[in-house]
Every structure is written in C-alpha cells, then in structure tokens.
Amino acid sequence: MDIVYELKEASAKQVMQRLPDPPGYSAVRALLAKLEDKGELQHREQHLKYIYYPAHDREDVRRSALTRLLKTFFDGSVSQAMNAMIDLSGDDVSDRELLELEQLIEKARSRKDKRSDH
C-alpha cells in the first residue's frame, strides 16, 4: 500500500521493483488483488495490464493510521508521539520545522482557549 500511495498508481511490476526483497510476480499480483477485494485498492486497465490506485483519500488514511499509532504505541499521548519523532530525527529537525511546530502548538492553544470560553 505504501508503494501505491507513494507512486499514486502502480502496476504489479512497479510494486515488485520497489520491494526490498520481492516475492515472485504472481505473489505480488495476488496481494494487490487481495487488497482490491478488501476495498483498499482499485484498478484500471492500461495496455493489457492492471494499474492499481488507492481506493481511499490519502488524508483520510493518514488520519486513521495516526489515530491507531497514537492509541497503540503512545497511549493516546500526542506529546509522547512528538517526542519520539523528534528523538528519531535527531539533529535533522530544521529550524524551520521547529518554528512550524511552535506555530502549530500556539494554534492548538488558541483553539482550546476559544472552546473553554464558551
């Protein structure tokens, strides 16, 4: 799924080429067909091959995945998740990203303050 989301659409061959230790072509096609049966992918035909694309909006899937990640690994704590992400990034967090995080925190505070005023 990650590969299809990254490429926006992909053939079985393209998916196979991006896998680190790919199974056979038939196995990749079977997996894509299973994901389609589950409603995660759709396909269209192009030059006698199937081109797969996500069945759901990327933003909706992102929100769902993040919600599960927070609940499963961080007990629902946004601060624990952010701390882990910053630790993972090490020195790669740019000043610009840190400023963006500060602005997002201020925006969240402002929304919370407005809700508590009512």
Rosetta silent file (secondary structure, phi, psi, omega in degrees, C-alpha in Angstrom):
SEQUENCE: MDIVYELKEASAKQVMQRLPDPPGYSAVRALLAKLEDKGELQHREQHLKYIYYPAHDREDVRRSALTRLLKTFFDGSVSQAMNAMIDLSGDDVSDRELLELEQLIEKARSRKDKRSDH
SCORE:     score description
SCORE:     0.000 S_00000001
   1 L     0.000  -40.816 -179.290    0.000    0.000    0.000 S_00000001
   2 H   -57.521  -41.760 -178.317    2.829    2.393    0.845 S_00000001
   3 H   -65.726  -44.280 -179.826    4.273    1.990   -2.644 S_00000001
   4 H   -64.992  -41.475  177.171    0.944    2.608   -4.364 S_00000001
   5 H   -63.576  -41.447 -178.918    0.308    5.697   -2.217 S_00000001
   6 H   -63.998  -43.605 -177.743    3.807    6.982   -2.931 S_00000001
   7 H   -85.205  -12.561 -176.516    3.520    6.486   -6.698 S_00000001
   8 L    77.701  -32.499  172.018   -0.193    7.447   -6.756 S_00000001
   9 L  -162.078  150.717 -175.489   -0.765    4.464   -9.068 S_00000001
  10 E  -159.690  149.765  172.187    1.328    1.429   -9.949 S_00000001
  11 L   -86.467  167.181  177.019    1.404   -1.832  -11.852 S_00000001
  12 H   -58.897  -38.852 -179.988    2.326   -5.096  -10.143 S_00000001
  13 H   -63.337  -42.971  178.854    5.741   -4.877  -11.810 S_00000001
  14 H   -63.888  -40.257  177.108    6.342   -1.373  -10.412 S_00000001
  15 H   -62.652  -47.625 -178.614    5.362   -2.530   -6.928 S_00000001
  16 H   -58.507  -40.808 -178.574    7.639   -5.559   -7.224 S_00000001
  17 H   -65.738  -23.874 -177.892   10.582   -3.383   -8.330 S_00000001
  18 H   -94.910   -9.562  178.954   10.258   -1.227   -5.209 S_00000001
  19 L   -76.761  138.364 -177.298   10.066   -4.047   -2.685 S_00000001
  20 L   -64.309  -40.986  179.279   13.367   -4.683   -0.868 S_00000001
  21 L  -135.621   74.413 -168.700   13.141   -8.491   -1.109 S_00000001
  22 L   -68.714  143.691  170.102   10.280   -9.068   -3.520 S_00000001
  23 L   -75.112 -172.461  178.664    8.386  -12.319   -3.808 S_00000001
  24 L   -68.312  164.546 -179.208    7.523  -13.557   -7.289 S_00000001
  25 H   -57.567  -42.253 -179.104    5.399  -11.580   -9.703 S_00000001
  26 H   -62.402  -38.328  179.318    2.399  -13.859   -9.138 S_00000001
  27 H   -66.482  -39.447  178.279    2.569  -13.297   -5.385 S_00000001
  28 H   -65.473  -43.655  178.158    2.629   -9.513   -5.851 S_00000001
  29 H   -62.510  -40.219  179.534   -0.383   -9.698   -8.199 S_00000001
  30 H   -64.587  -41.387  178.329   -2.220  -11.900   -5.702 S_00000001
  31 H   -63.582  -44.326  178.906   -1.507   -9.433   -2.881 S_00000001
  32 H   -63.454  -39.299  177.543   -2.729   -6.489   -4.963 S_00000001
  33 H   -64.487  -39.356  178.334   -5.880   -8.445   -5.876 S_00000001
  34 H   -64.989  -41.619  177.381   -6.460   -9.222   -2.185 S_00000001
  35 H   -64.489  -33.595  176.216   -6.070   -5.529   -1.297 S_00000001
  36 H   -69.916  -42.033  177.475   -8.573   -4.724   -4.027 S_00000001
  37 H   -59.980  -34.182  179.590  -11.012   -7.346   -2.684 S_00000001
  38 L   -80.301   -3.615  178.101  -10.713   -5.703    0.753 S_00000001
  39 L    86.197   11.106 -178.931  -11.589   -2.339   -0.792 S_00000001
  40 L   -86.623  -29.403 -179.794   -8.174   -0.762   -0.270 S_00000001
  41 E  -125.548  159.839  169.029   -7.218   -0.556   -3.963 S_00000001
  42 E  -130.359  168.669  177.583   -8.966   -0.127   -7.279 S_00000001
  43 E  -141.426  162.337  169.669   -7.609   -0.722  -10.754 S_00000001
  44 E  -134.793  156.696  179.337   -7.935    0.335  -14.356 S_00000001
  45 E   -95.086  137.601  177.373   -6.630   -1.442  -17.424 S_00000001
  46 E  -143.295  116.845  179.054   -3.858    0.082  -19.478 S_00000001
  47 L    51.431   50.284  176.634   -2.182   -1.759  -22.356 S_00000001
  48 L    66.074   17.879  173.972   -3.346   -5.180  -21.127 S_00000001
  49 E  -133.004  157.620  178.993   -2.123   -4.678  -17.566 S_00000001
  50 E   -87.430  134.382  173.000   -3.776   -3.535  -14.371 S_00000001
  51 E  -112.203  118.946 -176.526   -2.801   -0.199  -12.899 S_00000001
  52 E   -94.570  146.259  176.615   -3.703   -0.042   -9.207 S_00000001
  53 E  -146.073  156.377 -176.661   -4.539    3.097   -7.273 S_00000001
  54 E   -62.847  142.218  178.363   -5.756    3.788   -3.728 S_00000001
  55 L   -86.860  -14.081 -176.341   -9.483    3.458   -3.117 S_00000001
  56 L  -123.321  151.006  177.733   -9.417    5.967   -0.253 S_00000001
  57 L   -60.641  134.529 -177.402   -8.296    9.547    0.076 S_00000001
  58 H   -57.618  -39.584 -179.276   -4.734    9.769    1.367 S_00000001
  59 H   -64.944  -40.087  177.935   -5.650   12.298    4.063 S_00000001
  60 H   -63.526  -42.517  179.468   -8.384   10.021    5.456 S_00000001
  61 H   -66.918  -39.620  179.035   -5.975    7.075    5.556 S_00000001
  62 H   -61.283  -46.407  179.370   -3.286    9.232    7.167 S_00000001
  63 H   -61.348  -44.528 -179.924   -5.651   10.341    9.945 S_00000001
  64 H   -62.561  -44.747 -179.567   -6.776    6.782   10.590 S_00000001
  65 H   -64.111  -43.201  179.855   -3.200    5.480   10.687 S_00000001
  66 H   -65.582  -38.547  178.003   -2.062    8.248   13.043 S_00000001
  67 H   -61.960  -45.666  178.155   -5.013    7.645   15.349 S_00000001
  68 H   -63.844  -41.235  179.226   -4.152    3.925   15.547 S_00000001
  69 H   -61.071  -47.095  178.823   -0.467    4.733   16.062 S_00000001
  70 H   -59.697  -47.693 -178.419   -1.238    7.128   18.933 S_00000001
  71 H   -65.380  -43.190 -172.834   -3.572    4.647   20.643 S_00000001
  72 H   -74.667  -44.668 -170.898   -1.346    1.605   20.137 S_00000001
  73 H  -108.816  -15.083 -174.390    2.126    2.919   20.912 S_00000001
  74 H  -129.144   18.417  179.464    1.688    6.182   22.814 S_00000001
  75 L    49.604   32.867  178.644   -1.418    5.626   24.968 S_00000001
  76 L    78.778    5.273 -175.339   -3.113    8.416   23.030 S_00000001
  77 L   -88.670  113.974  177.150   -0.471   10.963   24.050 S_00000001
  78 H   -64.826  -39.604 -177.714    0.396   13.473   21.346 S_00000001
  79 H   -65.375  -39.807  176.600    3.361   14.779   23.363 S_00000001
  80 H   -62.677  -41.501  179.650    4.875   11.275   23.695 S_00000001
  81 H   -65.114  -45.189  179.436    4.485   10.741   19.937 S_00000001
  82 H   -63.503  -40.493  178.253    6.041   14.114   19.088 S_00000001
  83 H   -60.762  -43.645  179.021    8.907   13.467   21.500 S_00000001
  84 H   -63.578  -41.559 -179.884    9.587   10.110   19.826 S_00000001
  85 H   -65.802  -40.826  179.424    9.510   11.690   16.359 S_00000001
  86 H   -68.184  -40.127  176.722   11.890   14.466   17.371 S_00000001
  87 H   -61.201  -42.182  179.025   14.217   11.934   19.034 S_00000001
  88 H   -63.212  -37.031 -177.409   14.204    9.826   15.857 S_00000001
  89 H   -73.568  -23.524 -179.841   15.003   12.866   13.739 S_00000001
  90 H    56.861 -128.654 -178.546   17.959   13.767   15.924 S_00000001
  91 H   -83.263    1.930 -177.401   19.790   16.759   14.508 S_00000001
  92 H   -81.809   -2.902  177.768   17.838   16.551   11.237 S_00000001
  93 L   -78.601  117.421 -177.178   14.992   18.727   12.556 S_00000001
  94 L   -77.567  161.522  175.747   15.448   22.063   10.836 S_00000001
  95 H   -59.886  -36.622  179.124   14.883   25.432   12.470 S_00000001
  96 H   -62.647  -44.635  179.029   12.008   25.916   10.044 S_00000001
  97 H   -64.650  -40.054  177.567   10.326   22.692   11.190 S_00000001
  98 H   -62.771  -40.081  177.260   10.778   23.654   14.836 S_00000001
  99 H   -64.427  -42.285  177.773    9.188   27.028   14.122 S_00000001
 100 H   -60.894  -40.686  177.799    6.288   25.303   12.343 S_00000001
 101 H   -63.263  -42.994  177.666    5.795   23.049   15.386 S_00000001
 102 H   -59.906  -42.386 -179.961    5.772   26.080   17.686 S_00000001
 103 H   -66.108  -39.248  177.721    3.155   27.736   15.475 S_00000001
 104 H   -64.609  -39.077  178.173    1.005   24.592   15.458 S_00000001
 105 H   -64.817  -43.769  178.793    1.187   24.431   19.251 S_00000001
 106 H   -63.410  -40.463  178.321    0.141   28.076   19.539 S_00000001
 107 H   -62.622  -42.739  178.178   -2.729   27.480   17.114 S_00000001
 108 H   -64.177  -40.913  177.397   -3.890   24.479   19.177 S_00000001
 109 H   -60.757  -44.059 -178.854   -3.704   26.572   22.369 S_00000001
 110 H   -62.949  -43.670  177.868   -5.745   29.296   20.763 S_00000001
 111 H   -63.222  -41.019 -179.915   -8.445   26.836   19.631 S_00000001
 112 H   -64.619  -43.515  179.041   -8.551   25.289   23.098 S_00000001
 113 H   -61.299  -40.591  179.111   -8.858   28.720   24.739 S_00000001
 114 H   -64.547  -39.826  179.404  -11.733   29.658   22.415 S_00000001
 115 H   -67.362  -37.230 -177.625  -13.573   26.412   23.249 S_00000001
 116 H   -75.970  -17.680  177.335  -13.154   26.931   27.007 S_00000001
 117 H   -74.605  -19.446 -176.254  -14.547   30.482   26.744 S_00000001
 118 L   -92.339    0.000    0.000  -17.922   29.130   25.607 S_00000001
